C-alpha cells in the first residue's frame, strides 16, 4: 500500500500582494544548471513579469526534481531549519554536512549528495569500487536522534555503487564474508558479502517512515543497471563496471535471502549506485518519483487551480525533461487544472509537437543571439528577465 508523505499546514509560498483584478501568476522554475540556482531564476522571472504587468499577483517557489537541491528547497519552504554535523565523505574523510528539519521537527530532509555525492570528490578520486555511503547513514541516524518521524531522502548525484551498504553500516548493520570475517562496505567488496547481521540496528530506525525521491527507473544490475549506466561517470573503467555489476548481482541474492524482498524487477532499484534497492532493504523505505514528492510537499496540486498562468524554467529542456522531471510534473497538474503552462530555458531541444503533447503552451530559449557557454551563463539573469517581460506582455495584450 502506498504511504502518503505528511505535509504541514504551516507551509506558505512567497506571494506578492496586489490589486484584486491583477493576473495571478505562479513562478516555479528549476535551476539553470551552471548558471543560476532556482531562487535567482524565480527572482529574474518575477522582475520581468512586473515590468510588463505591475499589478500582477506573484506566487513563487523554487523547484527541484528530487535530486540535488531538493532538501534545501523543501526545508526553506516548510519554514524549517538546517542541522550541521560531521560525517564521512565517500572516501571516509571527515567533512561538514547538513540536513533539514521541518518547523515542528517531525520531518527530516536528507540529501545523499551532501555526504556521499560526486561533487565532494575531484576527478582523480572518483572510484566507485572504493567509495561508500556511510556519511548518508550518519545523516539519517542524526535525523532519527533529532526526533524525526518521517524522512524524505533525495538520492541524486551520488559517487557510489555500494547498494546502500555503507549507509546501512552507519545505522548498525554488519556484513560478513562466507568465513565470518567482517567486510568493510563499498562497491568493490559487494561481491564478498555472504551474510548480513541486523542485531545492532539503530533502535529508532523502525519507528520512522522513510520516503526516497527517486528520479530514475534503472534496475539494480544488468546492462541498464547501476554499474553499466552510471559507473563510468563515477570513475569506473570497463573492468570496474563488470566487477561492480557482479557484486550487485551477488549481493542482491544475499539481501533477498535475508530480507525476503526481491528487487530484481523493481524500477529505481539501481538509482544512486543501488541506493534505491538498499533503501528498500535496510530502511523499509518506499521509492517515489522525486517530482511527485516535491509537488506534494509544496502543495502545488492545491495551489495551481487558482492561478491564471504558471511559468517554469530549466537550464536545458530535452526529451529527458519530459520523462519525470520538473516540467513534466508541473504540466500534468496544469493540464488537470486547465491552467496554461509556459516554459523559459537556456537550451530548447524539444519539438512543438512534443511541447504540445506534454501540455506546454509556450516554450522558448532565453538566448537572444549566438554565444559561447560562458557568456550564456554570465548573462542568464538578464536574458531571463527580458524573456519573462516579452512573454507576459504578449499574454496580457492577447488576454485583453
C-alpha positions in Angstrom: 0.0 0.0 0.0 1.3 3.4 -0.9 2.1 5.6 2.1 1.3 9.3 1.9 4.0 11.7 3.0 2.8 14.1 5.7 2.8 17.8 4.8 2.4 20.8 7.0 -0.4 23.3 7.0 2.1 26.0 8.2 3.6 26.0 4.7 3.3 29.2 2.8 4.5 30.2 -0.7 6.1 33.6 -1.1 3.3 35.8 -2.5 3.4 39.4 -3.6 0.1 41.1 -2.8 -1.5 43.3 -5.5 -4.9 44.7 -6.5 -7.5 42.0 -6.7 -8.0 42.2 -10.5 -4.3 41.6 -11.3 -3.3 38.4 -13.1 -2.2 35.7 -10.6 1.0 34.0 -11.8 2.8 31.1 -10.2 6.6 31.2 -10.9 8.0 27.7 -10.3 11.3 27.0 -12.0 14.1 24.5 -11.6 17.7 25.7 -11.6 19.6 26.7 -14.7 22.5 24.3 -14.1 25.8 26.0 -14.3 24.2 29.5 -14.4 21.7 30.1 -11.7 20.1 28.3 -8.8 16.3 28.1 -8.8 15.8 31.0 -6.3 17.5 33.6 -8.5 15.7 32.2 -11.5 12.4 32.9 -9.6 13.6 36.5 -9.0 14.6 37.1 -12.6 11.2 35.9 -13.9 9.4 37.9 -11.3 11.3 41.1 -12.3 10.4 40.6 -15.9 6.8 39.9 -15.2 6.4 43.0 -13.1 8.0 45.2 -15.7 5.3 44.0 -18.1 2.4 43.8 -15.6 3.0 45.8 -12.4 -0.4 44.8 -10.9 0.3 41.1 -11.2 -0.1 39.0 -8.1 3.1 36.8 -7.9 3.4 33.5 -6.1 6.8 31.9 -6.4 8.7 28.8 -5.3 11.9 27.2 -6.4 11.5 23.6 -7.6 13.7 20.5 -7.9 13.1 17.0 -9.2 14.2 15.1 -6.1 17.9 15.4 -7.0 20.5 17.9 -5.7 18.9 20.9 -4.0 15.7 19.2 -3.1 16.4 19.1 0.7 17.2 22.8 0.8 14.1 23.8 -1.1 11.8 21.7 1.0 13.4 22.8 4.2 13.1 26.5 3.3 9.5 26.2 2.1 8.5 24.4 5.3 9.9 27.1 7.4 12.4 24.6 8.7 16.0 24.8 9.9 19.3 23.2 8.9 21.3 21.0 11.1 25.1 20.8 10.6 27.1 17.7 11.7 30.4 16.0 11.0 30.1 13.0 8.7 32.4 10.9 6.5 32.6 11.7 2.8 32.6 8.9 0.1 36.2 8.1 0.9 35.8 8.2 4.7 37.2 11.6 5.3 35.6 13.9 7.9 33.5 16.7 6.4 30.8 19.1 7.5 27.3 18.3 6.1 23.7 19.3 6.7 20.2 18.1 6.6 16.9 19.9 7.1 14.2 19.6 9.7 10.6 20.9 9.3 9.5 23.6 11.7 7.9 21.1 14.1 10.9 18.7 13.8 8.8 15.8 12.6 10.1 15.6 9.0 13.8 15.5 8.0 15.0 16.3 4.6 18.2 14.4 3.8 20.2 14.7 0.6 22.6 11.9 -0.3 24.8 14.3 -2.3 25.6 16.3 0.8 27.5 13.3 2.3 28.1 10.8 -0.5 28.0 13.0 -3.6 30.2 13.0 -6.6 30.8 16.8 -6.2 32.7 16.0 -3.0 35.5 14.3 -4.9 37.9 15.6 -7.5 38.2 13.7 -10.8 41.3 11.7 -9.7 39.5 10.5 -6.5 36.4 9.0 -8.3 36.4 5.3 -7.9 33.1 3.5 -7.1 34.9 0.4 -6.0 36.3 2.3 -3.1 33.6 4.9 -2.3 30.7 4.2 0.1 27.5 5.8 1.5 28.4 5.7 5.2 28.0 9.5 5.5 24.4 9.3 4.3 23.7 6.8 7.0 25.2 9.2 9.6 22.8 12.0 8.4 19.9 9.6 8.7 21.0 8.5 12.2 21.3 12.0 13.4 17.9 12.9 12.0 16.4 10.0 13.9 18.1 11.2 17.1 16.6 14.7 16.5 13.2 13.2 16.7 12.2 12.9 13.0 9.2 10.6 12.5 9.4 10.9 8.7 12.5 11.3 6.4 12.5 12.3 2.8 15.7 11.1 1.3 17.0 12.5 -2.0 19.4 10.2 -3.7 20.7 12.1 -6.7 24.3 12.9 -7.5 26.0 10.0 -5.8 29.6 9.0 -6.0 28.9 5.4 -5.0 27.9 2.0 -6.2 27.6 0.1 -2.9 23.9 -0.7 -2.9 23.5 1.4 0.3 25.7 -0.9 2.4 27.8 2.0 3.7 24.6 3.8 4.8 23.4 0.6 6.5 26.7 0.2 8.3 26.3 3.7 9.8 22.9 2.5 11.1 24.2 -0.6 12.8 24.1 -3.3 10.1 27.2 -5.5 9.8 28.4 -7.5 6.8 30.5 -10.7 6.7 32.1 -13.0 4.1 31.5 -16.7 4.0 34.3 -17.3 6.5 32.8 -15.0 9.1 35.2 -12.1 8.6 33.6 -8.6 8.7 33.5 -6.8 5.4 34.1 -3.1 5.0 31.2 -2.0 2.8 32.0 -0.4 -0.6 31.3 -1.2 -4.2 34.3 -3.4 -4.7 33.5 -5.5 -1.6 29.9 -6.3 -2.5 30.9 -9.5 -4.2 32.5 -10.7 -1.0 29.4 -10.2 1.3 27.8 -13.5 2.2 25.9 -12.6 5.4 24.0 -9.6 6.9 23.8 -9.0 10.7 21.0 -6.7 11.8 21.2 -7.4 15.5 22.6 -3.9 16.4 20.5 -1.7 14.1 19.7 1.8 15.3 16.7 1.4 17.7 14.9 4.4 16.2 15.1 3.3 12.6 11.9 1.1 12.6 9.9 3.9 14.3 10.4 6.2 11.3 8.8 6.2 7.8 11.3 6.9 5.0 10.4 8.1 1.5 13.0 8.1 -1.2 12.9 10.7 -4.0 14.0 8.6 -7.0 14.0 10.1 -10.5 15.4 7.2 -12.5 13.9 3.8 -13.2 17.0 1.7 -13.8 17.2 -1.8 -12.4 19.9 -2.8 -9.9 22.1 -4.8 -12.3 22.5 -5.7 -15.9 23.2 -3.6 -19.0 20.7 -1.0 -17.9 21.7 -1.2 -14.2 23.6 0.9 -11.8 27.1 -0.2 -12.7 26.9 -0.1 -16.5 24.8 3.1 -16.9 26.2 5.2 -14.1 29.5 3.6 -13.1 31.6 5.3 -15.8 30.6 8.8 -14.7 31.7 7.9 -11.2 35.1 6.9 -12.3 34.7 3.2 -13.2 36.6 1.8 -16.2 35.4 -1.3 -18.1 36.9 -3.8 -15.7 35.4 -2.0 -12.7 32.0 -1.8 -14.3 32.0 -5.6 -14.7 33.2 -6.2 -11.1 30.5 -3.8 -9.7 27.8 -5.4 -11.7 28.8 -8.9 -10.5 28.9 -7.5 -6.9 25.4 -6.0 -7.2 24.1 -9.4 -8.6 25.7 -11.3 -5.8 24.7 -9.0 -3.0 21.1 -8.9 -4.3 20.8 -12.7 -3.7 22.2 -12.2 -0.2 19.9 -9.4 0.7 16.9 -11.2 -0.9 17.6 -14.2 1.3 18.0 -12.1 4.4 15.1 -9.7 4.0 12.7 -11.8 1.8 12.5 -8.9 -0.7 13.4 -9.2 -4.3 14.3 -6.0 -6.2 15.3 -7.7 -9.5 12.4 -6.2 -11.4 11.9 -3.1 -9.2 12.1 0.2 -11.2 14.6 2.5 -9.5 16.5 -0.2 -7.6 19.6 0.9 -9.5 19.3 4.5 -8.6 22.3 6.2 -7.0 24.5 3.1 -7.3 21.9 0.8 -5.9 20.8 3.0 -3.1 17.3 2.6 -4.4 17.5 -1.1 -3.6 19.4 -0.5 -0.3 16.8 1.9 0.9 14.1 -0.7 0.4 16.1 -3.4 2.1 17.7 -1.6 5.0 15.3 1.3 5.6 12.0 -0.3 4.7 11.6 2.8 2.5 9.2 3.5 -0.3 10.6 4.7 -3.6 8.6 7.6 -5.1 9.1 9.8 -8.1 11.1 12.8 -6.9 9.0 15.3 -8.8 5.8 13.9 -7.2 7.3 14.2 -3.7 8.3 17.9 -4.3 5.0 18.9 -5.8 3.0 17.3 -3.0 5.2 18.8 -0.3 4.8 22.3 -1.8 1.0 21.7 -2.2 1.1 22.6 -5.9 -1.9 20.5 -6.8 -3.9 22.7 -4.4 -2.4 26.0 -5.4 -2.3 25.8 -9.2 -6.0 25.7 -9.9 -6.3 29.3 -8.5 -3.6 30.6 -10.9 -4.1 32.3 -14.3 -0.7 31.3 -15.5 2.3 29.1 -14.5 5.8 30.0 -15.6 8.5 27.4 -15.2 12.1 27.2 -16.4 15.1 24.9 -16.6 18.6 25.2 -18.0 18.1 22.5 -20.7 14.9 21.1 -21.9 15.0 17.9 -24.0 13.1 14.6 -24.2 14.5 13.5 -20.8 12.9 16.6 -19.3 9.5 15.3 -20.3 10.1 11.9 -18.6 9.8 12.6 -14.9 11.4 16.0 -14.4 10.0 19.2 -13.0 8.4 20.4 -16.3 6.5 17.1 -16.7 5.3 17.2 -13.2 4.0 20.7 -13.5 2.5 20.1 -16.9 0.4 17.2 -15.5 -1.0 19.4 -12.7 -1.6 22.3 -15.1 -3.4 20.2 -17.6 -5.7 18.8 -14.9 -6.4 22.3 -13.6 -6.7 23.8 -17.2 -4.1 26.4 -16.3 -1.6 27.3 -19.1 2.0 26.4 -18.5 4.8 28.3 -20.2 8.5 27.5 -20.2 11.7 29.5 -20.4 15.0 27.7 -20.7 18.6 28.0 -21.8 18.7 25.2 -24.4 15.5 24.0 -26.0 15.6 20.6 -27.7 12.0 19.6 -28.0 9.7 20.0 -31.0 6.5 22.0 -31.0 4.6 18.7 -31.1 6.5 17.3 -28.1 5.7 20.5 -26.2 2.0 20.3 -27.1 1.8 16.7 -26.1 3.4 17.5 -22.8 0.9 20.2 -22.1 3.3 23.2 -22.6 1.5 26.1 -24.4 4.7 28.1 -25.0 8.4 27.2 -24.8 11.4 29.4 -25.7 15.1 29.7 -25.2 16.1 32.9 -23.4 19.3 33.2 -25.6 19.0 36.3 -27.9 22.0 35.6 -30.1 24.7 33.1 -30.8 27.0 32.9 -27.8 29.5 30.7 -26.1 28.7 28.8 -22.9 30.5 31.2 -20.6 28.7 34.2 -22.0 25.3 32.4 -21.8 25.9 31.5 -18.1 27.1 35.0 -17.2 24.1 36.7 -18.9 21.5 34.2 -17.8 19.8 36.5 -15.3 19.3 39.4 -17.7 18.1 37.1 -20.5 15.5 35.6 -18.2 14.2 39.0 -17.1 13.9 40.1 -20.8 12.1 37.0 -21.9 9.7 37.0 -19.0 8.8 40.6 -19.8 8.2 39.8 -23.5 6.2 36.7 -22.7 3.9 38.3 -20.1 3.5 41.4 -22.1 2.3 39.4 -25.1 -0.1 37.2 -23.0 -1.6 40.3 -21.3 -2.2 42.0 -24.6 -3.9 38.9 -26.1 -5.8 38.4 -22.9 -7.2 42.0 -23.0 
